Amino acid sequence: MFSSSAAAGLISLILAYTLFKRLTRPSLSMVRGPPSPSFVFGNLIELFQRPVGEADFAWQSQYGNVVRLKSILGVGPLYFCISIRSSAAFNPQEDRLLISDPKALHKVLNTSTYGYPKLPNLRVLSRTINGEGLLWADGEDHKRQRSIMLPGFGLKECKAFLPISKDCADSISMKWMETIGNSDGQGVVINVLDWLSRGSLDAISAAFDVQLNTIENDLHPLAKKYQNFLADVFGLPPPKQIFILAASKFVPTRILQWLVDNGSSPRLARVRDLKIMVTDIAKELVREKADALLRGQGNTDIFTLLIKANKDASTKKRLSDEELLAQMRTLLIAGHETTAATISFIFLELARHPRVQSRLRDEIRKTETTIRARSDPQLTATDLDAMPYLNAVIKEGLRFHPIGTYPIRMSGRDDVLPLSKPVLTESGEMINEVFVPKGTEVMISIPAYNRCVPPRLNTLQMCNWEWYHSNKDIWGEDAHEFKPDRWLDGAMDDKKLPSIGVYSNLMTFSSGPRACLGWRFAVIEIQAFLSTLVGKFEFAMTDRAERIIRQPMIVMAPMVEGELDRGVQMPLAVSVAPQDGDI
């Protein structure tokens, strides 16, 4: 991400600064975790160059919901799922925390949101990609921006965009029918992610009242800029990039921003190029929407609602021109690849589980029959919500394959995080809370929370029934299985689930004031795409689909092992689904 010349200039500064930090920082060394395989890279290579969740699940199984990891040059064990009451004893290392305990997550993300701000170096990257929008903002700026944007993402407003998502899904359906027809009606291997990416880009841009029509023609300049963007910029990070990104926290923000703005890295150039194009489009939109509102002709698209809310806000709360433009950049990237990747992973699970796919298709077709029987055959959000198995599949897909992976925060003050599950420390003590010194990096493992299971028990834990009982899993002992039935017939209601997340106690859309603003829009879009495409097509595995890995690149995306140079893809066999009565 950064130019190679920046690394040499940083190392001497890092060594001096980290030595000072090691000598003065309170200890968190009682937290258990895996040994570091590398002094230079710590455990970061394991975390960021392996498929998403692979390291998390192994550590969770061995150490429970608190795992200590090391960062670069021995700087900073990453703590996997918080818990420990640390003493102020000498600690030769700076510590980080990676958490997945529900109570700890609730405090970090819900009750003490702004007490755990984003890291300054990561905000620099966010500003470079999206500008000073919602993903970049913190504290009072974040509160102000979110209050302006909320009116455009209420339940009523999101449901109003269902026809857009349905039209995009229908357009993909016609393209696939045409492709299959050209192959004598036989099933063909399709990179479904490519088409879903086009469809989600068309849907989110249409919600801004911008018609890209990339499903029909992917030659639109903006569509070409977004194609494989996350993979090109953040995919397959080499060790050098992992090191420099971790080390950049020690660089003053202004210097780091200058390095990013002027760096010669092809990845940075790609980011700046896209930002310029989206900004130009956003500027024209702002002008058009503002003029329309003055004439009393305002539309109901997201951008019009945003401009209207901004116009009606008090002077102190209004978004600046840069903030307004940044929101479009933020929403385009946040609501585009993430939704497409989520749907593609659900298709993968349907291909792996034919009975689940057939059962879902049966429900879809029964609903279609009901819709045709009424005088108005238009699909509604109520129809989608009334399909229990469709929504169970969606919830399980969001749980099993969370596209967001490791949000990182930093404690703004000394704090104590409570735990819903006690953990065992290095000294054999069972503890129920963890002391977090000011400045500690807190990394959240969404994959681990979404599959939270009891760890393997040692002798001390097996003798402690109270501890074992409190460590009962959230999702069931089969949490590592794709099982939509867990969401049916009130099965999840019988569990005492934590009050976290904005959708079904999942962390997929995060939680609290920083949760994904467009989560309702995303769920409706996923409902529309699945109900349309699964009703018409059957998905099956291919040899290449068997080699799909969950690649980390800020968000999670599918890649084929052995074909990583080809970027993100989801090659599945797609054929016309058998009709009722077909043999």
N, C-alpha and C positions, 0 to 999 in steps of 0.2 A: 504493500500500500504506500509506504514511504520510500523515497529514493535511498539507494544503498549508501550513499555518501553521508547520510544523516546518522547511520549507525555508529560510525567511528567517533563522531563528535559527541555522542551521547554516553559512551561507555565509561569514560573517566568520571563524568558528572554522576552517573548512576552509582558507581562503586563508592565514591566518597559519601554521597547522600544516604545510600542504603546502610553503610557502616554506622553512620550516626543514628539512623532509625532503629537499627538492630540493638544498639546500646541503650536506647531510651524507651522503647516500646514495651508496654505490659505484655506478659506472656499468655499465649493461648495454647501452649504446647501440650496440654493434657488431652486435647482432642486427638482421637485416634485417626489414622489414615495410612495410605500405602506409602512405602518408601519411594523416594525420588529416584528415577532411573538416570537423571542427568543433572549435574550441578548447573549447567548453563540454562537448560530449559525447564528444569523441575518436572512437574507432571503435565505441563501445558500441551506438549506434543500428544500425550495420551488422550487428552480431552478434546483437542481441536483437529487432530488428524485421523481420528478413528470415527466410524459412523456414530451419529448422534445417539446418546444414551448407552452406548456399549460400555464405556468406562463407568458411567454413573451407576448402572444396574449392578455391575460387578462389585463396586465399592459399597453400594447400599446393602447388598447381600452379605458382605463380610463385616462391615463396620456399623451398619444401621443408618440412622438418619443424620449422622454427623460424621463427616470425613475430612481429614486434614490433608491438603495437597500443597506442594511447593511450586512457587513461581520461578521466574528467571533468576539465575545466580543465587539460588537458595532464598530469594526474596519472596516470601509470602506463600505459606501453605494456604491453598484454597480450601475453605471449610465447607464440606458438602452439605450437610443438613444440620444446622446449628444445635448446639447444646454444650455448655460447659461454664462452670463458674471459675474463671481464671484468676490465679494469684498474680501479684506484681513481680514475681520472680524473674530473674534475668532470662531473657530469651534471645538467642543469637539470630533469630529470623523474624522478619515481618510476616504477619499472618493475614490471610484472607478467609472469608467464610463463604461456603456454598450451601445454601439452605433449601430444604424442602419440607420441613416440619410445618404443619398447618398453622399452629399458633404463632410461630415465629414469622411465617409469611404474612399472616394477618397484621401483625404489628408493623412490619417493614412496609407493606404495600397499602394497608388500609388506615390504621390509626396513627402511624407516624410517617406518613408518606413523604413529607417535605423535610423530615428529620434524617432521611436517607436519600440525599440527592444523587443525581447521575454524576459519574466521574467526569472531571473537566476535559480530559483527553478524548473521551468518547463523545462528549458534546461537540468538540471541535469537528470530529468526523461527521456527526449528525448535521451540523451546520453546513458543512461542505456539500453533503448530499442533498439535503432538503431545505436548507436555509433556516431561519429563526422561527420555525413552526412548532407544532405541538410536541413533536418528538425531541426537539432541542430544548424547549423551555423548561424552566424549573421554578419552584417557589411561587411567588406572586405572579410572575409572568405566565406560568402554566395555568394557574387558577383563572386569570383574566382571559387567556386565549380559549380555554375550555368552555368558559361560560358563554362566550360569543358563538362557539361552534355547536353547542348542545342542541339548539333549536332545529338544526338540520338533520339530527340523527335520532329523533324520537321514534317510538314504535309506529305511529301513524305515518310519519314521513318515510321511514324505511319500507313499509308495506306498499307505499305508493309507487315504489320503483320495481315491484315484482314484474310488471309487464316488460320492462327493459331486460331483466335477466331471462325471462321466458323467451323473448324474441331472440336473444343471443344463443340460448340453448337450442332453439328451433333451427337457427342458421347453421350451427355446428352439425346438427342432425342431418340436414340436407346435404352438407358437404360429405359426411361420412357415407350416406346412402349412395351418393354419386361415386365415391371411391370404391365402395363394395360392388356397385353395379358394373363398374368398369373391369372388375375382376371376376366376371361371370357369376356374380352373386355369392361367391365364396368369401369366407372371412379373410381379412387382411390385417397385417401388423401395422398399427398406427401409433405414432408418438402422441398419445392422448394429451400429454402435458402441453405440447405445442399449441394444440387447438384450444385447450382450456385457458391457456395464457392469453391467446387472442380474444377469446370470449369474455374473460374477466376484464381485460383492458377495454374492450368495447363497452362493457356494462358500466364500469366505474367512470369512464369518460363521458358516456351518454348521461350519467347522473349529473355531470357537470354541464350538460347541454353541448358537448363536443362530440361530433360524429366522426369516428375514425374508420369504422367499417373494416377492421383488420381481418375479420373472418373471411370476407369476400376478397380482400386484397391486402396482403401484409406489407405492401410497399410504402405505406404512409411513413414519412420520416420519423415521427415520434414512435411508431411501433417498432421500427428498425432500431432506434436507439435503446428501447427497452428490452429488445430481444436478448435473452441470456445475460442481462445486466448484472444481476447479483452473482452469478457464477463467474463472470469476467472480472468483477471487482473484488469479491470476497471468497470465491471458491478456491479450493485446493491451496490454502495459504502455505507457502514454504516456511521452513523453520525460521528463516531470517525475518519474515514478516511477522510471525507470531512473537518473536523476541522484541522487535522494534515497537510493535503495538503495546506490549506489556511495559516496555521501558519508557514509552512516551508520557506516562503519568508523571514522570519526574521533570518534564520539560515545561517551563512557564507557558501558560496558555497562549499568550500573544506570539511567542516565538514558534510554538507548535502550529498555530493557525497560519503563520507566514510560510512555514515549511510545507504545509499541506496545500496552500493556495499556489505555491510556486514550484512544487515538486515536479520532477520530470517523469515520474513513474507512469507507465501506460495505464495503470489502474486509476490513478488520480486524474489523468487526462480524460478518461472515459466518463468519470463522475462529472467533471466540469463541463464537458460537452453536452451531456444530457441536461444538466441544470440550466444551461443557457437556453436550450430549446424550449423546455417546459416553462421557463420564466417568460419568454416571449409570448407563448400561447396564453399564459395566465394574465399577462398585462392586457392583451386584447380582450380577454373575457371580462376583466374588471371594468374596462371602459364600456363594453357593450351592455353589461348588466346594470351598471350605474345609470347609463343613459335611459335604459328601459324602465328602471324604477322611477326616474324623474318624470317619464311620460305616463306613469301609472300602468305600465304594461309588464310588470315583473312576472317571471315564470315561477315554477315551484321546484326547479332543480337545486342541487346542493349549493352551488356557488351563488345563486341568486338569494337563497335563504341566508347564506353566510354574509353577503354584502348588506342585506337588509338588516340583519341583527347587528352588524357592526355600525351601520348608520344610525340605528335607534339607540345604541348604547351611549352612556355618558362619555364625555371627552376623555376621562382618565382610563376608561376601560377599552376604548376602541383599539383595534389592531392598526399597527402602522402599515404602510404600503408593503414593506418587506415581509412583515408577518402574514399579511393577506396572501401574497404570492406564494409564500412558503407553505401555506396550508394545502394548496393544490398539489405542489410537489410531494408533500407528505402523504396525502390521501391516495395519489396515483400509485405510488410505490407500495404503500402499506395495504391498499385494497386490491392489488393487482396480482402479483406473483404469489402472495400468501394464500389467497383463495384458490387460485389455480393449482398450487401444489397440494393443498388440503384435499381437493376433489380427486386429484390424480392418485393420491395415496388411498383414498376410499375405494376407487376403482380397482386398485391393486388388491385390496383385501377382498373385494367381491369376486375377483378372478381367482383368488386363493380359496375362497369358500363358496362354491357353486350353490349350495343349498341356501345360504344367506341371500345370494343374488336372486335365486328363483322366488324365494319367499317375498323379497322386496318387490320384485316385478309383479307378483300376483296382487299385492296391495295397491301398487300404482295403477294397475289395469282396472281393479274394482273401483277405485276412485274416479278414473277416467269414464267408466260406465255411468257412475252417478252424476258426473258433471254433464255428460251428453244428454242425460234424461231430463235435465231441467231446461227451462226456456232460455236461460243465459248460460252458454257453455264455457264462459270465461273462467280460467283457473284463478282462484283467490288464495290469499294468505290463510284464510280459515280452512280451506281445503287441505292445504299443506300441513297445518297444525293438527288436523284431524287424522293424520296418518301416523299411528304410533310406531310402526316398524321403521318407516322412513326416518323418523326423528331419533329412534334408538340407534340406527346405523350411523347417523350423523354424529350423535353424541359419542358413540364408541370410536368413530374415526377421529374426532377431535381429541379424545382422550389418548388413543393409541399412537397417533402421529401428530403431536403438537408442533406446529410450524415454528412458533417462537420457542427459543431454547433456553438461553442463559442471560436474562436481564441482570445487569450489574449495578449495584448501588454502593454508596459509601456512607458510613455512619457519621453524622454531623456532630455527634457528642458521645461521651461515654454512655452506654446504654446496657440494659439487661433484656434479653429476649426470652419470653416464656416458651416452654415446649409442651406439646400435647403428648409426646412420648419420651420418657426418660431414656438417657443413653449412658453407656458405660465409658468411663474415661480411661486414660492410660494407667492410672493408679488403682483402677478397679472400683471407683466410686460411681454410684448411680446418681445422676443429676437431672434436674427438671428445668433448668434455665441456663443461659449462657451470658457471660459478661462480654460486651463488645466495646473495645476501646475506640475512642474517637479516631476517625480516619481509616478504620478497617473496611476493606473492600468486601462487600457481601454479594456473592454470586448465587442466583436463584436457579435451581434445576427444575424446570418445568417438566421435562421427561420423567424425572424421578418422582416428583409429587404425583403426576398423573398415573403412575403405576405403583404407588407406595405399598410395599409389602413388608411383612416382618423379616428381620435379618436372621441369618443362621444363629442359633443359640450356643453360647458356651456354657460351661458347667455352672458358673455363678448365675447366669441369666435363667437357666432351666430351673434352678432352685428358688427363683424369685417369681412366684406365680403372679403377684400383683403387677410386676414389670411386664411379664409375658402377656397378661390380659390387656394391659394398656397399649401394647404393641400390636394389637389386632389390626389387620390391614384395613384400608379405607375402601378399596375396590373389590376385595375378595382374594382368595388364595390363587385364583386364576387370572390375576391382574395382567400377566404377560401374554394372555390369550386375547384374540379379537373375538369378542362375544357380545353382540348387541342385546341379547336377551337379558343381560344384567340390568338394563334400563326399563324392562317391561314389568307389568303387574305389581308395581310398587316395590320391587326387589330392593332398589336403592333407598327407598323410604324407610326400610327397616334398619338401615345403618345410621349411626349418628355421625352424619357427614359434617365436616367443618363448614362454617359460613364464610366461604371464600370464593373468589372468582365471580364473574358476572353471568355465567351460563352453566347451570347444573353442577356447581361446585368444582368445575374444571379450572385449571390455571392457564388454559390454552390462550385465552384472551387477556391474561393477566388479571389483576384485581385492584380494587380501590380507585382513587381519583386518576391514576395513570393507566387504568385499563383501556383496552382498545375501544375507541369512541364509536367505530363503525361495526361493532360485533353483530348487531341486529341485521344490518345490511348484509354482512357476510353469511349469516345463517340463512336468510331468505334466498340469497343467491345460490348457496349450496343446495337448498331444497329444490329450487327451480331446475338447476342443472341435473341433479340426480333423478328427479321425477320424470324429466323429459328423456334423458339419454338411456337410463336403465330400462325404461318402459319400451324402448325401441331396439336396443342393442344388447348383445350378450358379450361379456368380456371374459377372456381366457388367458391363462399364463403362456408365456413364451420362454424359450431358453434364456433370452436376455433379461426378461422380467424376473427370472429366478435370481439374477445377479444384481438386483436393485439394492443400493445402499442409501442410507439416510445421511446425506452429506451436509456438514455444517457450513453455513456461509451467511452469518448474522441470523438468517432464518434457515430452516431446514429445507432441503430440496432433494429430489430423487436423481441419482446418477447410476449408471451401469458400471459395475466393477470391471475393469479392463478396458473401459471406454471413457474414462474420465475426461480425456481431451475433447470429447464430443459435447461436453456441457450437460446441462440438465435434460433429462428425458424419461419418459415412462412408456416403453414399447409394449403394448398389449395386443393380443389378437382380438379383433372386433368383427362381429358378424351380426346379421339381422336376427333379433331374438325370435324364437319360435312363437307362433300365434297360438291362441287357445285352441286346443284340439289337434295341433300338429303333433306328429309322432317323431 
